[in-house]
Amino acid sequence: MTAPASAAQVRGWLVIRIALIVVVVAGLTIDAYVHFDLASNYRLIKTSTLSQADLFRAEGAVAVIAALLLLVRPRRYTAAIAALVAGSALLVLLIYRYNDIGQLGPIPSMYEPIWYTKKTVSAYAEGAALLAAVLLLFVPRTRPAPTVDHPGSRTRLPPTDTSS
Protein backbone atom coordinates (compact mmCIF):
# COMPACT_ATOMS: atom_id res chain seq x y z
CA MET A 1 0.00 0.00 0.00
CA THR A 2 1.35 3.42 -0.87
CA ALA A 3 1.51 6.27 1.57
CA PRO A 4 -1.04 9.06 1.13
CA ALA A 5 0.19 11.97 -0.96
CA SER A 6 1.26 15.09 0.86
CA ALA A 7 -0.26 18.43 -0.06
CA ALA A 8 3.00 19.47 -1.76
CA GLN A 9 2.98 16.33 -3.92
CA VAL A 10 -0.63 16.91 -4.87
CA ARG A 11 0.12 20.53 -5.83
CA GLY A 12 3.15 19.42 -7.86
CA TRP A 13 1.18 16.85 -9.86
CA LEU A 14 -1.68 19.34 -10.30
CA VAL A 15 0.72 21.91 -11.81
CA ILE A 16 2.09 19.26 -14.17
CA ARG A 17 -1.41 18.15 -15.13
CA ILE A 18 -2.53 21.73 -15.83
CA ALA A 19 0.60 22.47 -17.89
CA LEU A 20 0.08 19.35 -19.99
CA ILE A 21 -3.59 20.20 -20.54
CA VAL A 22 -2.58 23.71 -21.69
CA VAL A 23 -0.10 22.21 -24.17
CA VAL A 24 -2.67 19.76 -25.54
CA VAL A 25 -5.38 22.41 -25.87
CA ALA A 26 -2.97 24.88 -27.48
CA GLY A 27 -1.73 22.25 -29.94
CA LEU A 28 -5.23 21.17 -30.91
CA THR A 29 -6.33 24.81 -31.22
CA ILE A 30 -3.42 25.58 -33.58
CA ASP A 31 -4.22 22.41 -35.53
CA ALA A 32 -7.86 23.47 -35.85
CA TYR A 33 -6.97 27.03 -36.87
CA VAL A 34 -4.56 25.87 -39.58
CA HIS A 35 -7.05 23.35 -40.98
CA PHE A 36 -9.92 25.86 -41.03
CA ASP A 37 -7.65 28.52 -42.55
CA LEU A 38 -6.31 26.28 -45.31
CA ALA A 39 -9.56 24.47 -46.13
CA SER A 40 -10.67 26.87 -48.87
CA ASN A 41 -7.33 26.41 -50.67
CA TYR A 42 -8.12 22.72 -51.17
CA ARG A 43 -11.73 22.91 -52.38
CA LEU A 44 -10.78 21.86 -55.93
CA ILE A 45 -9.03 18.65 -54.81
CA LYS A 46 -11.97 16.30 -54.65
CA THR A 47 -13.69 13.12 -55.61
CA SER A 48 -17.37 12.84 -56.46
CA THR A 49 -18.08 12.56 -52.72
CA LEU A 50 -15.50 14.54 -50.72
CA SER A 51 -13.10 17.39 -51.17
CA GLN A 52 -9.90 17.90 -49.28
CA ALA A 53 -11.50 21.09 -47.93
CA ASP A 54 -14.27 18.96 -46.38
CA LEU A 55 -11.67 16.76 -44.72
CA PHE A 56 -9.76 19.81 -43.45
CA ARG A 57 -12.93 21.27 -41.96
CA ALA A 58 -13.77 17.94 -40.34
CA GLU A 59 -10.28 17.71 -38.83
CA GLY A 60 -10.59 21.26 -37.51
CA ALA A 61 -13.97 20.51 -35.93
CA VAL A 62 -12.75 17.27 -34.34
CA ALA A 63 -9.68 19.07 -32.93
CA VAL A 64 -11.91 21.76 -31.39
CA ILE A 65 -14.20 19.12 -29.87
CA ALA A 66 -11.26 17.18 -28.43
CA ALA A 67 -9.77 20.34 -26.92
CA LEU A 68 -13.10 21.34 -25.37
CA LEU A 69 -13.65 17.84 -23.98
CA LEU A 70 -10.27 17.96 -22.27
CA LEU A 71 -10.96 21.42 -20.85
CA VAL A 72 -14.44 20.57 -19.60
CA ARG A 73 -13.66 17.05 -18.38
CA PRO A 74 -9.91 16.60 -17.81
CA ARG A 75 -9.82 12.82 -17.44
CA ARG A 76 -7.69 10.03 -18.84
CA TYR A 77 -10.29 9.12 -21.44
CA THR A 78 -10.47 12.69 -22.77
CA ALA A 79 -6.66 12.79 -22.86
CA ALA A 80 -6.79 9.55 -24.87
CA ILE A 81 -9.30 11.12 -27.28
CA ALA A 82 -7.02 14.16 -27.66
CA ALA A 83 -4.02 11.88 -28.28
CA LEU A 84 -5.95 10.00 -30.98
CA VAL A 85 -7.00 13.23 -32.69
CA ALA A 86 -3.53 14.80 -32.60
CA GLY A 87 -1.80 11.54 -33.52
CA SER A 88 -4.09 10.79 -36.44
CA ALA A 89 -3.70 14.34 -37.78
CA LEU A 90 0.09 14.12 -37.56
CA LEU A 91 0.13 10.64 -39.10
CA VAL A 92 -2.00 11.71 -42.07
CA LEU A 93 0.10 14.84 -42.57
CA LEU A 94 3.33 12.81 -42.64
CA ILE A 95 1.92 10.02 -44.81
CA TYR A 96 0.66 12.42 -47.47
CA ARG A 97 3.82 14.50 -47.28
CA TYR A 98 6.12 11.59 -48.07
CA ASN A 99 3.90 9.10 -49.98
CA ASP A 100 1.74 9.50 -53.06
CA ILE A 101 -1.01 7.06 -52.11
CA GLY A 102 -3.49 8.32 -54.65
CA GLN A 103 -7.23 8.32 -54.18
CA LEU A 104 -8.60 5.95 -51.49
CA GLY A 105 -12.27 5.36 -52.17
CA PRO A 106 -14.06 8.65 -51.51
CA ILE A 107 -10.88 10.27 -50.10
CA PRO A 108 -9.08 12.37 -52.73
CA SER A 109 -5.37 12.14 -53.38
CA MET A 110 -3.83 14.58 -50.91
CA TYR A 111 -0.15 14.09 -51.78
CA GLU A 112 1.74 17.33 -51.18
CA PRO A 113 5.53 16.82 -51.17
CA ILE A 114 6.46 20.22 -49.77
CA TRP A 115 6.76 21.89 -46.39
CA TYR A 116 5.47 25.41 -45.88
CA THR A 117 5.04 27.48 -42.73
CA LYS A 118 1.46 26.59 -41.81
CA LYS A 119 2.03 22.90 -42.51
CA THR A 120 5.17 22.92 -40.35
CA VAL A 121 3.43 24.81 -37.53
CA SER A 122 0.54 22.35 -37.68
CA ALA A 123 2.92 19.36 -37.55
CA TYR A 124 4.73 20.73 -34.50
CA ALA A 125 1.46 21.59 -32.77
CA GLU A 126 0.04 18.12 -33.45
CA GLY A 127 3.25 16.50 -32.22
CA ALA A 128 3.31 18.56 -29.02
CA ALA A 129 -0.38 17.85 -28.39
CA LEU A 130 0.17 14.13 -28.96
CA LEU A 131 3.15 13.96 -26.60
CA ALA A 132 1.42 15.99 -23.86
CA ALA A 133 -1.80 13.96 -24.18
CA VAL A 134 0.10 10.67 -23.89
CA LEU A 135 1.94 12.01 -20.82
CA LEU A 136 -1.42 13.00 -19.31
CA LEU A 137 -2.41 9.34 -19.43
CA PHE A 138 0.38 8.56 -16.95
CA VAL A 139 0.17 11.54 -14.57
CA PRO A 140 -1.21 10.26 -11.28
CA ARG A 141 -4.47 11.64 -10.00
CA THR A 142 -3.47 12.13 -6.41
CA ARG A 143 -5.48 13.50 -3.54
CA PRO A 144 -4.12 14.76 -0.22
CA ALA A 145 -4.32 12.50 2.79
CA PRO A 146 -7.62 12.95 4.63
CA THR A 147 -7.43 14.88 7.86
CA VAL A 148 -9.45 14.67 11.06
CA ASP A 149 -10.34 17.59 13.29
CA HIS A 150 -9.96 16.77 16.98
CA PRO A 151 -12.25 18.70 19.33
CA GLY A 152 -10.42 21.36 21.25
CA SER A 153 -7.36 21.22 18.99
CA ARG A 154 -6.22 23.86 16.55
CA THR A 155 -4.12 21.39 14.54
CA ARG A 156 -5.40 18.90 12.03
CA LEU A 157 -4.10 15.40 12.54
CA PRO A 158 -4.12 12.56 10.03
CA PRO A 159 -6.67 9.85 10.81
CA THR A 160 -5.44 6.89 12.79
CA ASP A 161 -5.58 3.40 11.33
CA THR A 162 -7.88 1.31 13.53
CA SER A 163 -8.17 -1.65 11.17
CA SER A 164 -5.44 -3.76 12.83
C-alpha positions as CSV (number, residue, x, y, z in Angstrom):
1,M,0.0,0.0,0.0
2,T,1.4,3.4,-0.9
3,A,1.5,6.3,1.6
4,P,-1.0,9.1,1.1
5,A,0.2,12.0,-1.0
6,S,1.3,15.1,0.9
7,A,-0.3,18.4,-0.1
8,A,3.0,19.5,-1.8
9,Q,3.0,16.3,-3.9
10,V,-0.6,16.9,-4.9
11,R,0.1,20.5,-5.8
12,G,3.1,19.4,-7.9
13,W,1.2,16.8,-9.9
14,L,-1.7,19.3,-10.3
15,V,0.7,21.9,-11.8
16,I,2.1,19.3,-14.2
17,R,-1.4,18.1,-15.1
18,I,-2.5,21.7,-15.8
19,A,0.6,22.5,-17.9
20,L,0.1,19.3,-20.0
21,I,-3.6,20.2,-20.5
22,V,-2.6,23.7,-21.7
23,V,-0.1,22.2,-24.2
24,V,-2.7,19.8,-25.5
25,V,-5.4,22.4,-25.9
26,A,-3.0,24.9,-27.5
27,G,-1.7,22.2,-29.9
28,L,-5.2,21.2,-30.9
29,T,-6.3,24.8,-31.2
30,I,-3.4,25.6,-33.6
31,D,-4.2,22.4,-35.5
32,A,-7.9,23.5,-35.9
33,Y,-7.0,27.0,-36.9
34,V,-4.6,25.9,-39.6
35,H,-7.0,23.3,-41.0
36,F,-9.9,25.9,-41.0
37,D,-7.7,28.5,-42.5
38,L,-6.3,26.3,-45.3
39,A,-9.6,24.5,-46.1
40,S,-10.7,26.9,-48.9
41,N,-7.3,26.4,-50.7
42,Y,-8.1,22.7,-51.2
43,R,-11.7,22.9,-52.4
44,L,-10.8,21.9,-55.9
45,I,-9.0,18.6,-54.8
46,K,-12.0,16.3,-54.6
47,T,-13.7,13.1,-55.6
48,S,-17.4,12.8,-56.5
49,T,-18.1,12.6,-52.7
50,L,-15.5,14.5,-50.7
51,S,-13.1,17.4,-51.2
52,Q,-9.9,17.9,-49.3
53,A,-11.5,21.1,-47.9
54,D,-14.3,19.0,-46.4
55,L,-11.7,16.8,-44.7
56,F,-9.8,19.8,-43.5
57,R,-12.9,21.3,-42.0
58,A,-13.8,17.9,-40.3
59,E,-10.3,17.7,-38.8
60,G,-10.6,21.3,-37.5
61,A,-14.0,20.5,-35.9
62,V,-12.7,17.3,-34.3
63,A,-9.7,19.1,-32.9
64,V,-11.9,21.8,-31.4
65,I,-14.2,19.1,-29.9
66,A,-11.3,17.2,-28.4
67,A,-9.8,20.3,-26.9
68,L,-13.1,21.3,-25.4
69,L,-13.6,17.8,-24.0
70,L,-10.3,18.0,-22.3
71,L,-11.0,21.4,-20.8
72,V,-14.4,20.6,-19.6
73,R,-13.7,17.1,-18.4
74,P,-9.9,16.6,-17.8
75,R,-9.8,12.8,-17.4
76,R,-7.7,10.0,-18.8
77,Y,-10.3,9.1,-21.4
78,T,-10.5,12.7,-22.8
79,A,-6.7,12.8,-22.9
80,A,-6.8,9.5,-24.9
81,I,-9.3,11.1,-27.3
82,A,-7.0,14.2,-27.7
83,A,-4.0,11.9,-28.3
84,L,-6.0,10.0,-31.0
85,V,-7.0,13.2,-32.7
86,A,-3.5,14.8,-32.6
87,G,-1.8,11.5,-33.5
88,S,-4.1,10.8,-36.4
89,A,-3.7,14.3,-37.8
90,L,0.1,14.1,-37.6
91,L,0.1,10.6,-39.1
92,V,-2.0,11.7,-42.1
93,L,0.1,14.8,-42.6
94,L,3.3,12.8,-42.6
95,I,1.9,10.0,-44.8
96,Y,0.7,12.4,-47.5
97,R,3.8,14.5,-47.3
98,Y,6.1,11.6,-48.1
99,N,3.9,9.1,-50.0
100,D,1.7,9.5,-53.1
101,I,-1.0,7.1,-52.1
102,G,-3.5,8.3,-54.6
103,Q,-7.2,8.3,-54.2
104,L,-8.6,6.0,-51.5
105,G,-12.3,5.4,-52.2
106,P,-14.1,8.6,-51.5
107,I,-10.9,10.3,-50.1
108,P,-9.1,12.4,-52.7
109,S,-5.4,12.1,-53.4
110,M,-3.8,14.6,-50.9
111,Y,-0.2,14.1,-51.8
112,E,1.7,17.3,-51.2
113,P,5.5,16.8,-51.2
114,I,6.5,20.2,-49.8
115,W,6.8,21.9,-46.4
116,Y,5.5,25.4,-45.9
117,T,5.0,27.5,-42.7
118,K,1.5,26.6,-41.8
119,K,2.0,22.9,-42.5
120,T,5.2,22.9,-40.4
121,V,3.4,24.8,-37.5
122,S,0.5,22.3,-37.7
123,A,2.9,19.4,-37.6
124,Y,4.7,20.7,-34.5
125,A,1.5,21.6,-32.8
126,E,0.0,18.1,-33.4
127,G,3.3,16.5,-32.2
128,A,3.3,18.6,-29.0
129,A,-0.4,17.9,-28.4
130,L,0.2,14.1,-29.0
131,L,3.1,14.0,-26.6
132,A,1.4,16.0,-23.9
133,A,-1.8,14.0,-24.2
134,V,0.1,10.7,-23.9
135,L,1.9,12.0,-20.8
136,L,-1.4,13.0,-19.3
137,L,-2.4,9.3,-19.4
138,F,0.4,8.6,-17.0
139,V,0.2,11.5,-14.6
140,P,-1.2,10.3,-11.3
141,R,-4.5,11.6,-10.0
142,T,-3.5,12.1,-6.4
143,R,-5.5,13.5,-3.5
144,P,-4.1,14.8,-0.2
145,A,-4.3,12.5,2.8
146,P,-7.6,12.9,4.6
147,T,-7.4,14.9,7.9
148,V,-9.5,14.7,11.1
149,D,-10.3,17.6,13.3
150,H,-10.0,16.8,17.0
151,P,-12.3,18.7,19.3
152,G,-10.4,21.4,21.3
153,S,-7.4,21.2,19.0
154,R,-6.2,23.9,16.5
155,T,-4.1,21.4,14.5
156,R,-5.4,18.9,12.0
157,L,-4.1,15.4,12.5
158,P,-4.1,12.6,10.0
159,P,-6.7,9.9,10.8
160,T,-5.4,6.9,12.8
161,D,-5.6,3.4,11.3
162,T,-7.9,1.3,13.5
163,S,-8.2,-1.6,11.2
164,S,-5.4,-3.8,12.8
